[in-house]
Amino acid sequence: MFTTAIAQREKTQPGELPLDLFTAIESLKKELNAVILAHYYQEPDIQDIADFIGDSLQLAKAAQKTSADAIVFAGVHFMAETAKILNPDKLVLLPDLNAGCSLADSCPPEEFAAFKAAHPDHLVVSYINCSAEIKAMSDIICTSSNAVKIVEQIPKEQPIIFAPDRNLGRYVMEQTGRDLLLWQGSCVVHETFSEKKIVELKIVHPQAEAIAHPECETSVLRHASFIGSTAALLKHCQNSNAKEFIVATEPGIIHQMQKLAPQKRFIPAPPMNNCACNECPFMRLNTLEKLYWAMKNRTPEITMSEDIRLAALRPMQRMLEMSV
């Protein structure tokens, strides 16, 4: 059985927070020789204090290249695991261990192992949004930035299992013409967008350009004039002549969009219900305060067995080699 150990050092009870968290975190960063990596879906304060902000591929590359002794990962659990896979000798901290991922959770290792065993002739390409155990069972890892490029490099006669996101898998099939065997996993955030409400928004804002992440369902993607990873969406907004955008991905990215294109308007695509379901509840578990305490107490720390790490490292390295 594949297992991942998450070890926490003995931690002290949080005391009184410093008045200036930004300054205190900068001081701890120097003390630890740490780098703060943050995903675009983090809260604005965390994005603003991070040394590097990016999507999954950008963050994986940043983790691979860093010379810091400690990595503070403001993201979700699989992202911090990825950093540890690439940096076994570094201290990797995650502000909140409960910051998981619905997509990663939709692919239990034991069930996936049986699925893979039932198709022994298939190459396994797994989206980076999965656990270390799933990475260890994969041949190549991909991200939404490079999934199409990676599948196009695989010989056409080679059958492929694509896991765990069925929506990204369907998008890759449409772009490449390949017949992929899809694991039926999904992201609760990207499946919550309402096609009806997006159409209504386009009527109210006829000049707005709809853009979407490929994890969205097909019914949403067909209304988008541009589909891409979070980094690609951000770049597109800067380069597009449009002045308004309907953004169908986690709305945390809008903070960066507004910073880089302040003259433009960004409208978050609404969910089906009257809720904040378009916000990832796991990403939002991380806060500036938790980030401070993680650095102060050097916990929660991400660890895993060396067998799992090495098995997961090989498909990660293949991804990085194929993404040059």
N, C-alpha and C positions, 0 to 999 in steps of 0.2 A: 504494500500500500504506500502511496505517496503521502508524505506528511511534511508540513512546514512548521517549524517551531518559531514562535514569536516570544522572544525573551524580554522581560522587563527587569531593569536593575532596581534594587531597593530604592524607593523614592521617598523623599521627605514630603510632608504635608505642605501644600501651597500656603505661603504666607501672604503678606500684603504686597500688592503689585506696585511697582515703581510708578511714579507720576508720569514719566515720559517713557512709554513702552518702546518707541522707535529708537531712542538713544540707548536704552538698556539692551535691546536686541543687538544693536550694532556693537556694543561693548562685548556681549557674550560671543558674538560671531568672531571677533578678534581673539578672544580668550581660547576658543575651541579651534581656531583656524577652520571655520565652517563656511560652507556655501549654502545659500537658501535657494532652492528650486521650487517654483510655483507653477501650477497649471493655470491656464486662462480662466478656468471656472471658479477659481478661488475668490474670496471677498476682496474688494478694492484695496483695503489696508494691507493685506498680505501681498497682493500683486505689487503694491508700491514699495514694499520693503525688500522684495525678492532681488537676488542677484541676477537671476535668469528666469524669464517667463516663457512658456512655450506649450506646444501640444505634445502628444506622447512621443513622437519621433524626435522632436527637438530636445525634449527633456532627457531621453535616452542617450542622445549624443552628448549633451552637456554633462550628464553623469559619467559617461565614459571618459571624458577629457579632463575632468576637474582634478586639480592637484591639492584640493583641500583635504584635511584630515577627517572632517565630519560633513555629512550631507543632511541637511534638514529639508525634508520633502513635504512641501505644502501641496498635498494632492490626496489621492486615495491609496489604499493599501497595495494594490498590484503595482502602482508606480514606484512606491518605496521599495517593494520587493525587487523590481527591475534594477533600481539603483544598487541594491545590495548584490544582486547577481553579477553586475559589472564591476563592483568594488568590494570584494570580500574582506579586505583589510581595513575598510573605513567604517566609522561609526555612522549608521544611518538611522535617523530619528523621524518618526511620524507623529505630529502633534496629537492626534486622536486615533487610537487603534480601531475604533469603531467606524472609521471612515473607509467603508468597504466599497463595493460596486455591485449593483444589481445584475449587470451583464456577466461579471466574473462569477457571481453566485449562481447564475443560471446554467453553469457548466460544472457539475460535481465531478471530481476526478475519477471516482470509481465507475460512474456511469459512462464517462467519456472513454475510459480505458476499455470498457466492453464494446462500445461503439467502434472504436479504432480496431479492436481485435476482429470484429465482424467484417472489416474491409481491409485486409492485410496488404492489398496491392496499392492502396491509396497513400499518396504523400499528404502529410498534415501541415496545412498552413493555418496558423492561429493568430488572430487579432491580438495585439499586445494587451488589450483589456481582459486579461485572464490571469488566473493564479499561477504561481511558480510551478505547481504540480502539472498544470495543463501545458505550460511552456516546455516542461521536461519531457512531455509526450509528443512534442511537435517536431517537425523537420525544419520549418522556417517560421519566424514571427513576422508579422506585418503591422502597419498602422494604417489609419485612414488616409494618410498622406501618400503611402507607397504601395498599398494593396494591389492596385491595378498593375503597377510597374513590376512588382514581384511575380504575380501570376503570369504575366506576359513572358517572363523569362523562363518559365517551366515548360518543357517539351509538351506539345499538344496531346501526344498519346499517353501522357502520364495522368491517371485519375487523381483527383484532389479532394480531400476533406477540407472544408473551410469552417473554422470555428472561432469564437462561439456565436458571433452576431449574424443572424439570418438576413437582416436588412442590408448590412454592408456586403454580405455575401451575394445577395441578389443584385446589388449595384455593380459589383465586380463582374458578375456573370454578364450583365448587360453591356458593360464597357469592353469586355474581352471576348465575348462570344463563347466562353468556356462553360462546360456543364459541370458545376461544382456540387459536391455532396455537402449539404449544409446542416450544421448542428443548429437546432432551433432555439437559440438563445437571443435575448434582446435587452436593450437598455430602457428602463421604465421612463426616463426623461424623454428620450427621443421618440418613444412610441406614444407620448401623451399629447402631441400637438394635434390641434383640430383642423382638418382640411376645410370644413365649413367656415370656421372663424378666419382662416387665412384668406379664403376667397372673399369674405366680407371686408377684411382689411384692404385687400387689393382694390375693391370697389371704392372704398372711402379714400384710399391713397393711390390713385391710378398711376402716378409717376414713380411709385416705390418699386424697387427691385427686390423680389423675393429670393433669398439665398438660404441654403440648407446643408446640413451635415448628412453624409450618406448613411448614418445610422437611423435616419428617419424612415418612416414607412413610405412605400411607393406612392401612396395617395397624396402625400405631402411633397415628395420629390418632383412629381410631375408639374407642380406649380412654381418650381424654382427655376430661375434663369441661370443660376450658378450653383453647383454642388461641389463641396470640398471639405477638407479637414478644417479644424479651427484656425490653424495658421493660414491655410489657403483662403478662408473666408475673410480673415483680417486683411490680408494682402489685396484681395479683390476689392474690398470696400475703399481702400486707399486709391486704387487705380481706376475704378469705375467712374463714369461721368454722372451717374445717378446721385441725387441729393438725399434720397430717402431709401431705407432698406428695411424689409421685414425679415427678421433674423430667426431662422428655425434651428436653433441649437441652444445649449444651456446659456442663459443670459449673462453669465459672468464675463463672457467675452466682450460684451458691449462696453465695459469699462475701458478696455484697450482700444476698441474702435473709436470711442469718443475722444480719447487722448490723441490718437493719430489722425483723426479726421474730424476736428471739432466743429467744422462748418456744416457737417452732415447730420441727418437725423436717423436714429436706429430704433426700430420698433420691435420688441420681443414678440415672437409668434406665440399666441395664446394656447393654453392647454384646453382639453375638451371640457373640463369642469371649471367652476369658479374657485380656483385654488392656486397655490404657487407651485403646482406640480411640474412646471417647466424648469424649476430650480432643482439641482441635484441635492437631495438631503444629505448625502454622504460627503460631498465636497464642502457643504456648508457647516459640517461639524468642526472643521478646523477654524480656529479664531486666532487673533493676534495674541491674546492672553495664553492660549494653549501652546502656541509656538514659543512664547517666552519661557513657560514652565518646562517644556521639553528640552530646551537648550540649557536652562538653569540646572535641571536635575538629570540631564543626559538620559532621558527615558520618556516615552516608550521607544525601545530599540528594536529594529528588525533584524532577526537572525534566521538562518535556515540550515539544514544539513548540507554538508559539502556535496553529497551525492546528488541531491536535488539541484543545488546551485550549478554544478558542472553540466548536468543534463540540460538545464534550462539555458545555460550560457551558449551552448552550441547553436541552437536556432536563432538566438539573439545576434550572435556574430554573423551568421549567414544573412540576416536581414540588413545589418549595417554594411556588409560587403556589397550586397545587391542594391543598396540605396545610394551608392556613390554617384 
